[in-house]
């Protein structure tokens, strides 16, 4: 899927913007007890 992006600060804004080329994305959230939760793959709209 590519290189991970780690966010360490609050105030991250996720917005609906057009992206060039084919893209796919997943998100990993870490719960209070250190467990990782992954979202399903979000496929490209192309």
Buried (B, 14 or more C-beta within 10 A) or exposed (E): EEEEEEEEEEEEEEEEEEEEEEEEEEEEEEEEEEEEEEEEEEEEEE
